[in-house]
Amino acid sequence: TRRNAKWLTVEMIQDGHQVSLLSGELTVEQRASIIQRFRDGKEKVLITTNVCAR
């Protein structure tokens, strides 16, 4: 669920990991930016909800 994904993201960030969250509440532009940051290596972990199916 979105709530679980947010919780996991916060926990991992607090542990020092470079993490981003992709969920349906983001705009297309925001999702594209996060994906690009992941591709560029700025984020090491990408946590997603079912938004990736879109």
N, C-alpha and C positions, 0 to 999 in steps of 0.2 A: 504494500500500500504506500501511498504518498507519505503518510505519517512515519512509517517505518524507514523509508528511504531518507527522509529528513533527519531522523534520529541517528541513523547510521552515519550519515554525512557529518553531522556535528561531532559525534564520538571520534570519528577518524581524524577530523581536523584538530580536535583537542589533543589527540595522540601524536600530532605533528605530521600527518600525511597531507599531501597535496591532492585534494579531492574536489570534484565538482558534482553537482546534482542536476540531472535532466528530468524535468517533469512537465506534464501538460499545462501547468499554470504559467509557463514561460512563453514569451512570444517566439515566433519563428526566428527572428533576428537574434534573440538571446540564446536560443538553442544552438544556432549556427556559430555564434561566438564561443560558446562553451566547447563545442566540438572542435573548433579550430585551435583553441588553447590546448586541448588534449592532444591533437595531432602535432602541435608545436612542442610538446613535451613540458608545457608549463603546469599541467595537471597530470598526475601520475595514475590517478584512479578516477573512473567515471561511474557514478551510480545512477541508474535510470529506473524509471517506472515504465509502464507500457508505452510511453511516448515513442519509443524506438520503433514501434510497429507502424507508426504513421508515416 
